[in-house]
Amino acid sequence: MMKIDQGRLATFVRLIRALVPECRLMITADGLNTMAVDAANVAMVSVRLPKDAFEQYGVQGDELGMDVTKWKAALDICENSPIEIGQEKDKIVIRDGCYTYTHAPLDPSTVRKRPNMPNLSLAATTEVDAKELFEAVKAMGVVGEKVRFTMKGVVLEISAEGDTDKLVKEIEPKGGRADPSGMATALFSLDYLADIARAVKDAGTVTIHMKTDNPVRFDCDIDQIEVSYLLAPRLEGD
């Protein structure tokens, strides 16, 4: 059986749900983890909820087909803390002292296989305020559906350009992680960026890794949860 703060588990589920509705959840001696790619093969999420984040952790060595949407719905109902998670025969049981939610997990063989994280050398790095990043990405929607990230030393420039309009925002680094020699630029889909920025806005800070015309990676910790998002660039002609 597991026992954990409801809000922490809800955050874990929300971080996954930002990109995918289902995944293969690994239950190990070190905690829960998953890695998944969206249906269009544009973005990837990797999330880890360590054993130390639980009040009680007594399950390990299993793979679960996780219907992320149903877990989110269950946690929206079972909102008291802490909650207990256990298994009864082939069902997952979530209890909060008021409600008991019973759910049949997905067969892992029917869920898309876990991807391998690409080995990319994304040398341009900076750490920015998560809420400022969210607000900047949201603002770009006024102008267009594509957003350009440009790393200029320690400054991240975010811009969007339409037929007649252009919007630019510069974000200074926060904290100690920044490469003053980093230079990179790439174009990304606003829809994906908005989903990722919304998911991490409560992280405090987000570390961004870039290379020109390569995927961008966002790394952060939220309430003891480690999360990384990887987003492929848009082609200039798209």
C-alpha positions in Angstrom: 0.0 0.0 0.0 1.0 3.6 -0.6 0.1 6.7 1.4 0.8 10.2 0.0 -0.4 13.7 0.1 -3.3 14.2 -2.3 -2.0 17.4 -3.8 1.4 15.9 -4.5 0.0 12.9 -6.4 -2.4 15.2 -8.2 0.6 17.3 -9.3 2.4 14.1 -10.5 -0.7 13.1 -12.6 -1.2 16.7 -13.9 2.4 16.8 -15.2 1.9 13.7 -17.2 -1.6 14.7 -18.4 -0.1 17.9 -19.9 1.1 15.8 -22.8 -0.5 12.3 -22.8 -3.8 10.7 -21.7 -2.1 7.3 -20.9 1.3 5.9 -20.1 3.2 3.0 -18.7 3.8 3.7 -15.0 6.8 2.0 -13.5 6.5 1.1 -9.8 10.0 0.5 -8.4 11.9 0.3 -5.1 12.8 4.0 -5.7 9.3 5.3 -6.4 7.1 5.9 -9.4 8.3 7.0 -12.8 7.2 7.3 -16.4 8.3 8.5 -19.8 5.9 9.0 -22.7 5.6 10.7 -26.1 2.5 12.5 -27.3 0.5 11.0 -30.2 2.1 13.3 -32.8 5.7 12.5 -31.7 6.4 16.2 -31.1 6.9 16.3 -27.3 8.1 13.9 -24.6 7.6 13.9 -20.8 9.7 12.2 -18.1 8.4 12.3 -14.5 9.7 10.8 -11.3 8.0 10.7 -7.9 10.6 9.4 -5.5 9.9 7.0 -2.6 10.8 9.7 -0.1 7.8 11.8 -1.3 5.4 9.2 0.2 4.3 8.9 3.8 4.2 5.1 3.2 5.5 3.1 0.3 5.1 -0.6 0.2 4.8 -1.6 -3.5 7.6 -2.2 -6.0 8.6 -4.1 -9.1 5.5 -3.6 -11.3 4.4 -2.0 -14.5 1.0 -0.4 -14.7 -1.0 0.7 -17.7 -2.0 4.2 -16.4 -5.2 5.9 -17.7 -4.0 9.4 -16.7 -7.3 11.0 -17.4 -9.1 8.6 -15.0 -6.5 9.1 -12.3 -7.0 12.8 -12.5 -10.7 12.5 -12.2 -10.3 10.2 -9.2 -8.0 12.7 -7.4 -10.4 15.5 -8.1 -13.0 13.5 -6.1 -10.7 12.2 -3.4 -9.3 15.5 -2.3 -8.6 14.9 1.3 -5.1 14.2 2.5 -3.4 11.8 2.9 -4.8 9.3 0.4 -4.1 5.6 0.2 -3.5 3.6 -2.9 -3.6 -0.2 -3.0 -4.5 -3.1 -5.2 -7.4 -5.6 -4.8 -7.1 -8.4 -7.2 -6.7 -6.7 -10.6 -8.1 -3.3 -9.5 -6.5 -0.1 -8.2 -8.1 1.3 -5.2 -7.8 5.0 -4.1 -9.2 6.1 -0.7 -9.2 9.5 1.0 -11.2 8.6 4.1 -14.4 9.8 2.5 -14.5 8.2 -1.0 -13.2 4.9 -2.3 -12.5 4.9 -6.0 -11.9 1.5 -7.7 -10.3 1.5 -11.1 -9.3 -1.3 -13.6 -5.8 -0.3 -15.0 -5.0 -0.5 -18.7 -3.1 -3.6 -20.0 0.5 -2.3 -20.4 0.8 -4.2 -23.7 -2.0 -1.9 -25.1 -0.1 1.3 -24.1 2.6 2.8 -26.3 6.1 1.7 -25.3 8.2 4.0 -23.2 10.6 6.0 -25.5 14.3 6.5 -24.9 15.4 10.0 -24.0 17.5 11.3 -26.9 21.1 12.0 -26.2 21.3 15.6 -27.2 24.0 18.1 -26.5 21.9 21.2 -25.6 24.7 23.5 -24.5 22.8 26.8 -24.2 21.3 26.8 -20.7 19.5 29.2 -18.5 17.3 29.1 -15.4 14.2 31.3 -15.5 11.2 32.1 -13.3 8.5 29.6 -14.0 5.6 32.0 -13.8 7.3 34.6 -15.9 7.9 31.9 -18.6 4.2 30.9 -18.4 3.0 34.5 -18.8 5.3 35.2 -21.7 4.3 32.1 -23.6 0.6 32.9 -23.0 1.1 36.4 -24.2 2.5 35.2 -27.5 -0.9 33.8 -28.5 -2.0 37.4 -29.2 0.3 37.4 -32.3 0.7 33.9 -33.7 0.7 30.1 -33.4 4.5 29.8 -33.5 7.0 31.0 -30.9 10.7 31.6 -31.2 13.1 31.0 -28.4 16.4 32.7 -28.7 19.2 32.3 -26.1 21.4 35.3 -26.0 24.1 34.6 -23.5 22.2 34.5 -20.2 19.0 36.1 -21.6 16.1 34.2 -23.1 14.2 36.1 -25.7 10.7 34.8 -26.5 9.0 36.2 -29.6 6.1 35.6 -32.0 5.5 37.2 -35.4 2.4 37.5 -37.5 1.7 39.1 -40.9 1.8 42.6 -39.5 2.6 42.3 -35.8 5.5 41.1 -33.6 5.7 40.6 -29.8 9.0 40.2 -28.0 9.8 39.4 -24.3 13.2 39.1 -22.7 13.6 37.0 -19.6 16.6 37.5 -17.4 18.0 34.4 -15.6 17.0 33.6 -12.1 19.2 31.6 -9.8 22.7 30.4 -10.6 22.3 28.2 -13.7 23.2 30.1 -16.9 25.8 29.7 -19.6 26.9 33.2 -20.6 28.4 31.9 -23.9 25.2 30.1 -24.9 23.7 31.1 -28.2 20.8 29.3 -29.8 17.5 29.8 -31.6 14.6 27.6 -32.6 10.9 27.9 -33.5 8.2 25.9 -31.6 4.5 25.3 -31.6 2.6 27.6 -29.3 0.1 24.9 -28.3 2.8 22.6 -27.0 4.7 25.4 -25.3 1.5 26.7 -23.6 0.7 23.2 -22.2 4.3 22.7 -20.9 4.6 26.3 -19.4 1.2 25.9 -17.7 2.2 22.5 -16.2 5.5 23.9 -14.7 4.3 27.4 -13.7 4.3 26.5 -10.0 7.9 25.1 -10.0 9.6 28.4 -8.9 12.3 28.0 -11.5 12.7 26.1 -14.8 16.0 25.2 -16.4 15.9 25.5 -20.2 18.4 23.7 -22.5 18.7 24.6 -26.1 20.7 24.3 -29.4 19.9 26.0 -32.7 17.1 24.2 -34.6 17.1 21.4 -32.0 14.6 20.3 -29.4 14.3 22.4 -26.2 14.3 20.7 -22.8 12.6 22.1 -19.7 13.7 20.6 -16.3 12.3 21.4 -12.9 11.3 20.1 -9.5 7.7 20.6 -8.1 6.9 19.4 -4.6 9.7 16.7 -4.7 8.6 15.6 -8.2 11.3 15.7 -11.0 10.0 16.5 -14.4 11.5 17.0 -17.9 9.8 18.0 -21.1 11.4 17.8 -24.5 9.8 19.6 -27.4 10.8 19.2 -31.1 11.2 22.4 -33.2 9.0 23.6 -36.0 10.4 23.8 -39.5 10.8 27.3 -40.7 8.5 26.6 -43.7 5.7 25.2 -41.5 
